[in-house]
Amino acid sequence: MRPIRPLKTARRGRSARGRTSPVAAAVAIGAALVLTATACGPSEDNAGDESSASQSAGDGNDDGKVKIPQDIQDRLKEHGIDLDKWKGGAWKNWNKDDWLREAGDYVNPIIEGLWDSDRMRDADKNPDRGVEENDISGDQGVTDPTPEPVEAAALKTPYDASAPASGKLFFDSPDGSMVCSATVVEDPAHPGKSNMVWTAGHCVHAGAKGGWYRNIAFVPSYNNTGKSVDELESTPKEEVAPHGVWWGDWAQTSDQWIENGGPTGGTGAPYDFAVIHVTPEKGSEGKSLEEQVGSALPVDFNAKAVPQIADMTATGYPAAPPFDGQKAFQCADKPGRLSISKPDPTMYRIGCTMTGGSSGGGWVAEGSDGKPALVSNTSIGPVTAGWLAGPRLGKEAKGIYGEVSKKFADK
């Protein structure tokens, strides 16, 4: 097999001595990327040092921004984090002892204006290398022949009409700013008013040898009209981010990714998924993300066996050459199977030429109820491109999804 890698990207920390349930591995967000997980970055860090609002899991608000309760701030200080200093630029300190791999609190305070048009565009530079009750027993441990490459097709503009639930994910890592892709998904606790986003685990956490990424922000329908890089230089942020910038205030990924994930996916790849809860950077007059974009996909955790699936469509913002990360693309193909390790779930695999940056983008297929649903996300692919693989969403993914929904059920 050719070398593979994540195509770029928190769980509530677990003790280095202990282990939490794989189903409820809670994540403390930062931002991340991997392609054996497919992500892109880094770029020069030209972030401003000024900031305003802060946020995290907290109580009500007066201005649309979630406030971090004092007790949470006190606990963060126990880990050496002063929020005022953090917002003033201290988040750039990636000293291993401060990376909070084992911290139990989510850390991603809003730094208003950090993700301006220039910084979002620059995050695509220097991309990362590479990128049920149904009877699925016949899929386990099976690897089908490598699929023929499927040329990625440009998504029809405007994106908020052709794929309104899709968007681009931005975050900072020790190596610079990074990008992934993500999808708005339904929230069972808030029908029609979801603030939940689905992406890859490597887009929020570095895996076995790292910690949570920082400054995670989701931009639905990024560059909605598909403008070129040159055109974007003079395009106002309101057009680049037509539905606003949404900061992650909580995220979860799997224990398997945190413990076994790596720059080439590792044995964590079959569990390379994450759910992020978001809040608007500047408030949204009470509107949820789903209301703002007009769409959210259901998630199917009981998808059919591979031979019964006619096709899957992957959407993302590929940023590694020959792409530049500024436009959305799609690949549609009948899926095959890819087994990383026989005891672990077999992954889906499709032919696709999308590269790093497409990581985390949603895979849509006919769900068990016959309607379109998110059934996977881009996780890994070969350095030379040609195909993508995504995890099968089972009980671990369902557990994480349910935990995030429950956490914000009363908010």
N, C-alpha and C positions, 0 to 999 in steps of 0.2 A: 504493500500500500504506500502511496505517496505520503510525504509528511503532511500532517494536518495541524491546524491551529485554530484557536477561538477567534471569531470575527467580532471584535469588541462590541468597561463598566463601572443588605445588612440584616443581618439577622441579630436578634438579641444575643449578645456574646455568650459563649459557653466557656466554662472553665477549661484551662488546659489539662486539668486532671479529670474532668468529667465530660459527659456527652448528653445532649438533649435528644428528644425524640426526633427522628428524621422528618416526621410529619409536621412538627410544630417548630422547626428551626427558625427562630425569630431573628430578624436582621436589623442592625443599626446602620443606616445608610451613609454612604459617602458618594462614590461614583466609580464606575469601573469599566474594564474592557478586556476581552480576550477573544481570540479567534483561533483556535481550535476551540476557541470561542472567538467570534469575529468582531473585533472592535477596531477603532482607528485612533490615532494620536501618536505621539504627543506633539504639541506645538510650543512655540515660545510663550512663556507666561507673561502676558501683558495686562494682567488684571489690575484694576485700580485698587487703591488701598482704602477708599472710602466706602462706607456701607450705611444702610439704615436698618430696616426692620429685622427682627430675629424671629425664629419659629422653631417648633418641633411638636411632638405630641403634647397637646396642652388644652386649656380650656378656651372659653369664648373669646371674642375679639371685638374691637370697636371699628377696626379699619380693614377687615377682611384678611388680616394676617394672624396666624395662630401664635400665641405667646408661650414662651417656655416658662413653666411654673418655677418659682424660686427653689423648691426642693430639688427639682431636676438640675437647675443650674448649680446648686451646691454639690450634687453628686458628680456633675461633670468636672467641677473644680478639683474633686478628689483624684481625678484622672489627669490633672494638670491643664484643664481647659477653662480659660476665662473667655466668656462669650464676647465681651467687648473687644478683647485683644484678637479673638478669632475673626470677628468681622472686620477688624482693622488690618488684617493680613496674616495673622498667626496661623491660619489654616494652611499656609504654604510650608509650615514646618513638618516635614515627613520623617522626622527622627523615628526610628523603629519603636522606641519606647513610647512615643506619642501617637502611634498610628492606630491605637485602640482596637487591636485585633480581638482582645478579650473583654473589652468594655461592655457593660450591660445596657448602656443608654445610646439611643440613636442620636447622631450628631450631624445636623445639616441645616444650620440656621440660614435663613434667607439673607443674601447680601444683595440688596436691590441694585440693579443696574450692572451687576458683574457680567452677566451674559448679554452684552450689547451686540450689535450686528457684526462688528469687526471681530470680536472674540469668538462668536459662534462660527464665523467663516474660517477663522484661523485654526480652529480646533480640528479641522480636517487635514491639516498639513502633517507630513511625516507619519503616515498611517502605520498601524500595527502590522507586523509581518503576518502574512498569510490570510486567512479568515475561515376495566369494563366487564360487563357480563358477556361481552362478545368473546368468542373463543379465539384468543390471540396466542395460544400455546405454540402454534406452528411458526410464529415469528421469533420466538425466543432463541437467541444464539445464532440466528441466521444472518449471513451477509450475502446480499445479492450482487451480481456483477456491477461494476462501476457504471453509472448511467452516462449516457451521452450528454455533452454540455448543451444546455438550453440558453440561448442568448437572452440576456436580461432586456426586457422591453420598458421603455420610458413610460411612467405612469401618466395617464391623461390628466391634463390640467383643466380647471383648478383641482388640486388634490383634495380639498375639502368636499368636493362633489363625487370624485371617483373612489376615494378611500379615506373618508373623513375620520376614521378611528386611528389612522396611522400618523406617526410623527417621528421626530428625531430627539435623541437623548444626549445631553451634554454633561460632562463631569470632569473633575480634576484628579489626576493620579500623581505619584511621585515623579513620573517622567513628563508631566505636562498635561495639557487639556486633551480630552479624548471625546469620541462620539460613538454612539450606538443608535439603534432604532428601537421603537417601542409601539405599543398598541393600547388604546383605551378599551377596557373590558368592563362588563357589567358588574355591579356590586349588589349582591343579594340582599344586603341590609338597606340599600337605598335605591330601589327600582327607578330607573329613569334619571337618577341623579348621582351617577358614579363619579368618584374621584380616584379611581384605581387604574393603574397602568401595568401592562405585562411586558417583560423584557427578559434578557438572559441573566443568569446569575453572575456571569463574569463581567456584566455591566454595572454591578454594584459592589462586588467584592473580588479581591485579587486571588482568592483561593488559598491553597495550603501554605504558601510562603508570604502572604500579605494580609491586608486588612481592608477596611471599608474605604471606598472612594469618597470624594467630597464634592460639594457644590453640584449635586445631581439636579438637573432641571430638564423638564420635558417641554418640547415645542411642537404642538400638533400642527400638521399641514405646513411644516417649515418650507419657506420659499414657495408658497402656494401656487404661483403662476409659472414656476420653472425657469426663472431668470438665470442668465449666465453669471459666472464669477465676476466678470467686468461690470455687468449691469448691477449686481448686488452691492458694489462698492458705493453706489450713490442711491441705494434704495433705503428708505426709512425703516426703522425697526418694526413699525406697525404693519408693514407689508411683508417683512421677512417672517414675522411671528404674528400672523393675522388673528390668532385666537389667544395670544398672550404667552407668557412664560410661566410654567407651573413647576414649583419646587417640590422635591420629595420631602415629606415630613415623616415618613416611615417606609421601611422596606423589609422584605424577608426573602431569603433564599434557602436552599437546602443545606443540611448538615453535610451531605455528601459532597456538595460543591466546595464548601468551606474547608473541609478536611482533605479533599483529594483533587480539587481543581487546580489547573496550572496553565502556563502560557501556551501549551499545546492541547489544552482540554483535559488531559489526564483521564483517570478513571472516573472523574467527577462529571464528565461530559453528558452522560445519560440523565443527569440531574441538574443540568445547567439552565435553570429557569428562576425567575424572581418576580415578585409583585411589589409595586411601589404605590403608596398613597401620596397624593399631591395636593398642593394648595397654591392659589394664584399669587404671583409675586406682588401684584399691586391691588389685590382684591378684585372681585368680579361681580359686584353688586348682587351677591347672593347666589349667583349661578354656579352650578357644579361644572366640572370639566365636560361631562357627557352633555349637559344642556348647552354648553358653550359651543361644542363642535357638532352637536346634533346626532351623535352616534356612539355606540359602545357595543363591542362584540360579546356574545355569550362564550363561555369557555367549556369545552367538552372534555371531561376526564374519563370518558368511556368510549373513545373512538373505535371504529371498526378495525379489524385486522387488515394489514397492508394489502393483501390481494383483493379486498373488497372496496378499496378506495380508488375511485376513478382518477382523481387528480388533486393536487394541493397547490395553492398559490402563496408564494412568499413575497412579502413587500419589505423594502428597506431603502436606506440611503447609503449605497456603497461609496467609499471614499478613497480606497487604494486604487492606483492606476489600473485600468485606463479611466476610472471614474474620478470625480472631484468632490463628492460628498454633498453637492449642492442640490441635487435632483433625486427624486424618488423613482425607483424601478421595481419591476415585478418579474417573477419567473413562475410559470405553471408547468407541472409535469406529473406524471403518474409516479407515486413514490415507490422506492425500494426499501430494503432493510440494511442496516449497518450495525453489527454487534461489536462493541468495544471490549466487553468482558461478558462471558456467558451468564454469570449469576445476575448481572445487571440488565435492566430493560433494554431491548433492542431499539435503536434510534431509527427515525425516518430519514430517508435520503432522496434528494431530487437532483436532476441536472440543473445547473444554474451558474452563470458567469459573474454573479455579484461578488464583490470582494469585501475586505474589512470595512466596517462601518455599518454593514447590513446586519451585524449581530443583534440579536434581541428582537428583530422584526417578526411580526406575526405570520404564522402559516394558517391559512384558512382552507377548510374542506367541508364537505357535507357532514354535519354532526349526526349523532345517533337518532335525532328527531327529524332528520331530513332537511334541516335548515343550515345555512352557513354558520360556522363557528370557528373560533380559534382552537386549533388542536396541537400546535407546537410553536416553536420559535427558532430562528436561526441560531445555531450554536457553533459548529465547526465546519471547516472546509479546507481543501488543500491550498498550499501557498500559491500554486499555479492556477487556482480557481478551476471551474468546470463543474463542481457539485457542492451542495450544502447538505448538512445533516442537522436534525433537530431532535430534541428529546420527546419521548412519548409521555404524555401527561397522565399520571396515575394518582395513587393515593397520597404520595408525598406532595405533589403539586397541588392537589385538592386541599390538603391540610394547610399549606401555606396561604393559599387563596382565602380559605375560610378564616384563618387567624387574622389576616389584615382587615377583612370585612368586619369581623367581630370587634376588633380593637376600636374602630371608628363608628360602630353601630349607633351609639348614643350621641354622636357629635353632628 
